[in-house]
Amino acid sequence: KNIVTETFIKKLRENQINIDSVDRNYLNNFHKEKLLKLNVSNVKEERIEEGIRKVIEEIKQAERLNFQFKKE
């Protein structure tokens, strides 16, 4: 994990949004897609859309951070 990913996950957890990578669903040395798992089975339906909006906001923020780190 890099600092941008760790910051991304931490900020979402602060908003009570827990995400997980799908890395453990792949065999070792197998091509891995860059995916996140978002489980909504224990979330009230009216809060799902709000949570997805927050995830999108954090993805955009993480992309900006990642761009800043790559520049240097």
MMTF fields as JSON, N, C-alpha, C and O atoms, coordinates in Angstrom:
{
  "mmtfVersion": "1.0.0",
  "mmtfProducer": "UNKNOWN",
  "numBonds": 287,
  "numAtoms": 288,
  "numGroups": 72,
  "numChains": 1,
  "numModels": 1,
  "chainsPerModel": [1],
  "groupsPerChain": [72],
  "chainIdList": ["A"],
  "bondAtomList": [4, 2, 8, 6, 12, 10, 16, 14, 20, 18, 24, 22, 28, 26, 32, 30, 36, 34, 40, 38, 44, 42, 48, 46, 52, 50, 56, 54, 60, 58, 64, 62, 68, 66, 72, 70, 76, 74, 80, 78, 84, 82, 88, 86, 92, 90, 96, 94, 100, 98, 104, 102, 108, 106, 112, 110, 116, 114, 120, 118, 124, 122, 128, 126, 132, 130, 136, 134, 140, 138, 144, 142, 148, 146, 152, 150, 156, 154, 160, 158, 164, 162, 168, 166, 172, 170, 176, 174, 180, 178, 184, 182, 188, 186, 192, 190, 196, 194, 200, 198, 204, 202, 208, 206, 212, 210, 216, 214, 220, 218, 224, 222, 228, 226, 232, 230, 236, 234, 240, 238, 244, 242, 248, 246, 252, 250, 256, 254, 260, 258, 264, 262, 268, 266, 272, 270, 276, 274, 280, 278, 284, 282],
  "bondOrderList": [1, 1, 1, 1, 1, 1, 1, 1, 1, 1, 1, 1, 1, 1, 1, 1, 1, 1, 1, 1, 1, 1, 1, 1, 1, 1, 1, 1, 1, 1, 1, 1, 1, 1, 1, 1, 1, 1, 1, 1, 1, 1, 1, 1, 1, 1, 1, 1, 1, 1, 1, 1, 1, 1, 1, 1, 1, 1, 1, 1, 1, 1, 1, 1, 1, 1, 1, 1, 1, 1, 1],
  "groupList": [{"groupName": "LYS", "atomNameList": ["N", "CA", "C", "O"], "elementList": ["N", "C", "C", "O"], "formalChargeList": [0, 0, 0, 0], "bondAtomList": [1, 0, 2, 1, 3, 2], "bondOrderList": [1, 1, 2], "singleLetterCode": "K", "chemCompType": "L-PEPTIDE LINKING"}, {"groupName": "ASN", "atomNameList": ["N", "CA", "C", "O"], "elementList": ["N", "C", "C", "O"], "formalChargeList": [0, 0, 0, 0], "bondAtomList": [1, 0, 2, 1, 3, 2], "bondOrderList": [1, 1, 2], "singleLetterCode": "N", "chemCompType": "L-PEPTIDE LINKING"}, {"groupName": "ILE", "atomNameList": ["N", "CA", "C", "O"], "elementList": ["N", "C", "C", "O"], "formalChargeList": [0, 0, 0, 0], "bondAtomList": [1, 0, 2, 1, 3, 2], "bondOrderList": [1, 1, 2], "singleLetterCode": "I", "chemCompType": "L-PEPTIDE LINKING"}, {"groupName": "VAL", "atomNameList": ["N", "CA", "C", "O"], "elementList": ["N", "C", "C", "O"], "formalChargeList": [0, 0, 0, 0], "bondAtomList": [1, 0, 2, 1, 3, 2], "bondOrderList": [1, 1, 2], "singleLetterCode": "V", "chemCompType": "L-PEPTIDE LINKING"}, {"groupName": "THR", "atomNameList": ["N", "CA", "C", "O"], "elementList": ["N", "C", "C", "O"], "formalChargeList": [0, 0, 0, 0], "bondAtomList": [1, 0, 2, 1, 3, 2], "bondOrderList": [1, 1, 2], "singleLetterCode": "T", "chemCompType": "L-PEPTIDE LINKING"}, {"groupName": "GLU", "atomNameList": ["N", "CA", "C", "O"], "elementList": ["N", "C", "C", "O"], "formalChargeList": [0, 0, 0, 0], "bondAtomList": [1, 0, 2, 1, 3, 2], "bondOrderList": [1, 1, 2], "singleLetterCode": "E", "chemCompType": "L-PEPTIDE LINKING"}, {"groupName": "PHE", "atomNameList": ["N", "CA", "C", "O"], "elementList": ["N", "C", "C", "O"], "formalChargeList": [0, 0, 0, 0], "bondAtomList": [1, 0, 2, 1, 3, 2], "bondOrderList": [1, 1, 2], "singleLetterCode": "F", "chemCompType": "L-PEPTIDE LINKING"}, {"groupName": "LEU", "atomNameList": ["N", "CA", "C", "O"], "elementList": ["N", "C", "C", "O"], "formalChargeList": [0, 0, 0, 0], "bondAtomList": [1, 0, 2, 1, 3, 2], "bondOrderList": [1, 1, 2], "singleLetterCode": "L", "chemCompType": "L-PEPTIDE LINKING"}, {"groupName": "ARG", "atomNameList": ["N", "CA", "C", "O"], "elementList": ["N", "C", "C", "O"], "formalChargeList": [0, 0, 0, 0], "bondAtomList": [1, 0, 2, 1, 3, 2], "bondOrderList": [1, 1, 2], "singleLetterCode": "R", "chemCompType": "L-PEPTIDE LINKING"}, {"groupName": "GLN", "atomNameList": ["N", "CA", "C", "O"], "elementList": ["N", "C", "C", "O"], "formalChargeList": [0, 0, 0, 0], "bondAtomList": [1, 0, 2, 1, 3, 2], "bondOrderList": [1, 1, 2], "singleLetterCode": "Q", "chemCompType": "L-PEPTIDE LINKING"}, {"groupName": "ASP", "atomNameList": ["N", "CA", "C", "O"], "elementList": ["N", "C", "C", "O"], "formalChargeList": [0, 0, 0, 0], "bondAtomList": [1, 0, 2, 1, 3, 2], "bondOrderList": [1, 1, 2], "singleLetterCode": "D", "chemCompType": "L-PEPTIDE LINKING"}, {"groupName": "SER", "atomNameList": ["N", "CA", "C", "O"], "elementList": ["N", "C", "C", "O"], "formalChargeList": [0, 0, 0, 0], "bondAtomList": [1, 0, 2, 1, 3, 2], "bondOrderList": [1, 1, 2], "singleLetterCode": "S", "chemCompType": "L-PEPTIDE LINKING"}, {"groupName": "TYR", "atomNameList": ["N", "CA", "C", "O"], "elementList": ["N", "C", "C", "O"], "formalChargeList": [0, 0, 0, 0], "bondAtomList": [1, 0, 2, 1, 3, 2], "bondOrderList": [1, 1, 2], "singleLetterCode": "Y", "chemCompType": "L-PEPTIDE LINKING"}, {"groupName": "HIS", "atomNameList": ["N", "CA", "C", "O"], "elementList": ["N", "C", "C", "O"], "formalChargeList": [0, 0, 0, 0], "bondAtomList": [1, 0, 2, 1, 3, 2], "bondOrderList": [1, 1, 2], "singleLetterCode": "H", "chemCompType": "L-PEPTIDE LINKING"}, {"groupName": "GLY", "atomNameList": ["N", "CA", "C", "O"], "elementList": ["N", "C", "C", "O"], "formalChargeList": [0, 0, 0, 0], "bondAtomList": [1, 0, 2, 1, 3, 2], "bondOrderList": [1, 1, 2], "singleLetterCode": "G", "chemCompType": "PEPTIDE LINKING"}, {"groupName": "ALA", "atomNameList": ["N", "CA", "C", "O"], "elementList": ["N", "C", "C", "O"], "formalChargeList": [0, 0, 0, 0], "bondAtomList": [1, 0, 2, 1, 3, 2], "bondOrderList": [1, 1, 2], "singleLetterCode": "A", "chemCompType": "L-PEPTIDE LINKING"}],
  "groupTypeList": [0, 1, 2, 3, 4, 5, 4, 6, 2, 0, 0, 7, 8, 5, 1, 9, 2, 1, 2, 10, 11, 3, 10, 8, 1, 12, 7, 1, 1, 6, 13, 0, 5, 0, 7, 7, 0, 7, 1, 3, 11, 1, 3, 0, 5, 5, 8, 2, 5, 5, 14, 2, 8, 0, 3, 2, 5, 5, 2, 0, 9, 15, 5, 8, 7, 1, 6, 9, 6, 0, 0, 5],
  "groupIdList": [1, 2, 3, 4, 5, 6, 7, 8, 9, 10, 11, 12, 13, 14, 15, 16, 17, 18, 19, 20, 21, 22, 23, 24, 25, 26, 27, 28, 29, 30, 31, 32, 33, 34, 35, 36, 37, 38, 39, 40, 41, 42, 43, 44, 45, 46, 47, 48, 49, 50, 51, 52, 53, 54, 55, 56, 57, 58, 59, 60, 61, 62, 63, 64, 65, 66, 67, 68, 69, 70, 71, 72],
  "secStructList": [7, 7, 2, 2, 2, 2, 2, 2, 2, 2, 2, 2, 2, 2, 6, 6, 7, 7, 7, 3, 3, 1, 4, 4, 4, 1, 7, 6, 6, 1, 7, 7, 7, 7, 7, 3, 3, 7, 7, 7, 6, 6, 1, 7, 2, 2, 2, 2, 2, 2, 2, 2, 2, 2, 2, 2, 2, 2, 2, 2, 2, 2, 2, 2, 2, 2, 2, 2, 2, 2, 2, 7],
  "xCoordList": [0.84, 0.0, 0.872, 1.979, 0.363, 1.096, 0.378, -0.723, 0.998, 0.442, -0.912, -1.778, -1.103, -2.382, -3.48, -4.571, -3.205, -4.186, -4.511, -5.679, -3.499, -3.724, -4.55, -5.438, -4.267, -5.034, -6.473, -7.399, -6.669, -7.995, -8.822, -9.958, -8.258, -8.959, -9.249, -10.339, -8.286, -8.456, -9.58, -10.413, -9.61, -10.642, -12.029, -12.995, -12.129, -13.424, -13.845, -15.017, -12.916, -13.25, -13.751, -14.644, -13.165, -13.62, -15.077, -15.775, -15.533, -16.923, -17.767, -18.855, -17.262, -17.932, -18.185, -19.205, -17.231, -17.294, -16.065, -14.932, -16.301, -15.203, -15.094, -16.045, -13.92, -13.669, -12.538, -11.786, -12.439, -11.4, -10.977, -11.792, -9.727, -9.296, -9.708, -10.037, -9.685, -10.039, -8.802, -8.891, -7.65, -6.389, -6.441, -5.9, -7.072, -7.079, -7.995, -8.01, -8.762, -9.601, -8.869, -9.428, -7.624, -6.821, -5.765, -5.314, -5.378, -4.258, -2.966, -2.898, -1.94, -0.632, -0.151, -0.42, 0.556, 1.114, 0.056, 0.373, -1.177, -2.254, -2.502, -2.453, -2.77, -3.033, -4.196, -5.261, -3.977, -4.99, -5.537, -4.783, -6.839, -7.492, -7.48, -7.464, -7.487, -7.539, -9.003, -9.664, -9.489, -10.886, -10.978, -10.064, -12.09, -12.4, -13.729, -14.614, -13.862, -15.138, -15.888, -15.329, -17.128, -17.995, -19.209, -20.045, -19.308, -20.405, -21.488, -21.222, -22.692, -23.798, -24.896, -25.999, -24.61, -25.646, -26.127, -27.257, -25.3, -25.707, -25.933, -25.794, -26.283, -26.462, -27.907, -28.488, -28.481, -29.841, -29.845, -28.947, -30.858, -30.921, -30.767, -30.125, -31.342, -31.282, -29.874, -29.623, -28.965, -27.596, -26.608, -25.471, -27.027, -26.126, -25.683, -24.49, -26.631, -26.289, -25.343, -24.387, -25.614, -24.74, -23.323, -22.342, -23.222, -21.921, -21.165, -19.955, -21.873, -21.232, -20.731, -19.651, -21.507, -21.055, -19.762, -18.853, -19.684, -18.471, -17.277, -16.161, -17.507, -16.425, -15.923, -14.715, -16.832, -16.446, -15.642, -14.631, -16.079, -15.346, -13.928, -12.975, -13.789, -12.467, -11.586, -10.372, -12.187, -11.412, -10.845, -9.675, -11.673, -11.202, -10.076, -9.082, -10.231, -9.193, -7.909, -6.815, -8.037, -6.864, -6.156, -4.927, -6.925, -6.314, -5.515, -4.427, -6.049, -5.316, -4.033, -2.982, -4.106, -2.915, -1.889, -0.698, -2.349, -1.46, -0.754, 0.435, -1.463, -0.867, 0.217, 1.274, -0.044, 0.939, 2.202, 3.306, 2.064, 3.229, 4.022, 5.251, 3.357, 4.044, 4.825, 5.847, 4.352, 5.006, 6.411, 7.312, 6.6, 7.878, 8.956, 10.081],
  "yCoordList": [-1.196, 0.0, 1.242, 1.245, 2.281, 3.534, 4.535, 4.269, 5.673, 6.661, 7.185, 7.477, 7.308, 7.791, 6.781, 7.164, 5.501, 4.457, 4.405, 4.303, 4.475, 4.442, 5.639, 5.494, 6.818, 8.019, 7.861, 8.218, 7.335, 7.101, 6.192, 6.52, 5.067, 4.107, 4.719, 4.534, 5.443, 6.067, 7.098, 7.129, 7.938, 8.975, 8.354, 8.855, 7.276, 6.62, 5.986, 6.053, 5.379, 4.787, 5.842, 5.579, 7.05, 8.151, 8.504, 9.038, 8.206, 8.438, 7.171, 7.079, 6.206, 4.926, 4.156, 3.484, 4.271, 3.521, 2.619, 3.096, 1.329, 0.364, -0.283, -0.882, -0.151, -0.762, -1.761, -1.745, -2.62, -3.639, -3.876, -3.767, -4.193, -4.544, -5.989, -6.735, -6.359, -7.739, -8.612, -9.731, -8.107, -8.844, -10.249, -11.181, -10.41, -11.748, -12.722, -13.914, -12.216, -13.085, -13.633, -14.423, -13.212, -13.66, -14.654, -14.609, -15.546, -16.44, -15.638, -14.629, -16.092, -15.446, -15.486, -16.444, -14.449, -14.326, -14.287, -14.507, -14.012, -13.889, -12.408, -11.612, -12.022, -10.616, -10.106, -10.72, -8.997, -8.433, -7.137, -6.265, -7.026, -5.785, -4.828, -5.259, -3.543, -2.539, -2.302, -1.431, -3.09, -3.025, -2.874, -3.244, -2.328, -2.254, -2.943, -2.916, -3.558, -4.17, -3.213, -2.684, -3.001, -2.171, -3.012, -3.285, -3.421, -4.267, -3.384, -2.604, -3.501, -2.679, -3.521, -3.024, -4.774, -5.661, -5.267, -5.588, -4.583, -4.176, -2.673, -2.09, -2.05, -0.601, -0.304, -0.947, 0.678, 1.086, 1.626, 2.366, 1.25, 1.596, 3.095, 3.492, 3.921, 5.371, 5.94, 7.084, 5.181, 5.663, 5.188, 5.658, 4.279, 3.724, 4.797, 4.929, 5.563, 6.591, 7.629, 8.054, 8.031, 8.99, 8.416, 9.123, 7.161, 6.519, 6.436, 6.661, 6.115, 6.036, 7.41, 7.524, 8.453, 9.82, 10.148, 10.752, 9.747, 9.998, 9.227, 9.745, 8.003, 7.213, 7.909, 8.006, 8.389, 9.092, 10.341, 10.614, 11.104, 12.31, 11.961, 12.651, 10.9, 10.497, 9.967, 10.168, 9.294, 8.829, 10.033, 10.037, 11.049, 12.262, 12.922, 13.358, 12.994, 13.585, 12.756, 13.314, 11.446, 10.57, 10.731, 10.705, 10.897, 11.109, 12.402, 12.453, 13.451, 14.718, 14.543, 15.043, 13.841, 13.593, 12.776, 13.087, 11.751, 10.886, 11.682, 11.476, 12.576, 13.416, 14.301, 14.485, 14.848, 15.706, 14.923, 15.439, 13.698, 12.886, 12.503, 12.452, 12.238, 11.841, 13.002, 12.793, 14.218, 15.393, 15.581, 15.991, 15.289, 15.564, 14.591, 14.704],
  "zCoordList": [0.0, 0.0, 0.0, 0.539, -0.604, -0.565, 0.332, 0.815, 0.549, 1.477, 1.01, 1.834, -0.304, -0.823, -0.518, -0.095, -0.727, -0.442, 1.043, 1.419, 1.883, 3.328, 3.783, 4.623, 3.238, 3.576, 3.115, 3.843, 1.926, 1.357, 2.268, 2.611, 2.653, 3.514, 4.882, 5.422, 5.444, 6.76, 6.734, 7.64, 5.708, 5.626, 5.486, 6.062, 4.73, 4.599, 5.923, 6.294, 6.63, 7.934, 8.908, 9.713, 8.832, 9.685, 9.393, 10.255, 8.184, 7.788, 7.918, 7.348, 8.664, 8.901, 7.606, 7.453, 6.679, 5.426, 5.392, 5.322, 5.44, 5.44, 4.073, 3.57, 3.484, 2.187, 2.331, 3.305, 1.348, 1.362, -0.079, -0.995, -0.28, -1.634, -1.895, -0.972, -3.147, -3.493, -3.651, -4.156, -3.22, -3.381, -2.802, -3.396, -1.675, -1.062, -1.8, -1.492, -2.778, -3.586, -4.811, -5.571, -4.999, -6.132, -5.667, -4.522, -6.562, -6.293, -6.376, -7.079, -5.654, -5.75, -7.197, -7.923, -7.607, -8.957, -10.062, -11.231, -9.702, -10.687, -10.933, -9.995, -12.193, -12.507, -11.65, -11.6, -10.991, -10.091, -10.666, -11.099, -10.662, -11.069, -9.887, -8.734, -10.168, -9.104, -8.747, -9.313, -7.802, -7.385, -5.878, -5.14, -5.441, -4.014, -3.782, -4.637, -2.62, -2.258, -1.348, -0.387, -1.652, -0.832, -0.487, -1.348, 0.763, 1.204, 1.804, 2.719, 1.297, 1.792, 2.44, 2.671, 2.73, 3.259, 4.651, 5.02, 5.427, 6.777, 6.881, 7.957, 5.757, 5.714, 5.356, 4.482, 6.04, 5.698, 4.277, 3.874, 3.536, 2.111, 1.859, 0.887, 2.711, 2.503, 2.703, 2.323, 3.283, 3.502, 2.432, 2.388, 1.587, 0.572, -0.418, -0.693, -0.955, -1.942, -1.344, -1.992, -0.111, 0.582, 0.713, 0.484, 1.073, 1.224, -0.092, -0.135, -1.157, -2.47, -2.895, -3.474, -2.613, -2.928, -2.192, -2.761, -0.923, -0.132, -0.691, -0.718, -1.133, -1.731, -2.993, -3.207, -3.82, -5.051, -4.722, -5.37, -3.721, -3.309, -2.869, -3.23, -2.096, -1.614, -2.745, -2.729, -3.723, -4.878, -5.622, -6.006, -5.822, -6.505, -5.721, -6.302, -4.395, -3.549, -3.624, -3.714, -3.586, -3.66, -5.002, -5.063, -6.074, -7.389, -7.404, -7.977, -6.775, -6.707, -5.909, -6.311, -4.785, -3.972, -4.747, -4.734, -5.409, -6.174, -7.268, -7.511, -7.92, -8.954, -8.358, -8.96, -7.177, -6.52, -6.181, -6.355, -5.705, -5.357, -6.605, -6.556, -7.704, -8.933, -9.533, -10.188, -9.314, -9.877, -9.335, -10.066, -8.076, -7.412, -7.779, -7.293]
}
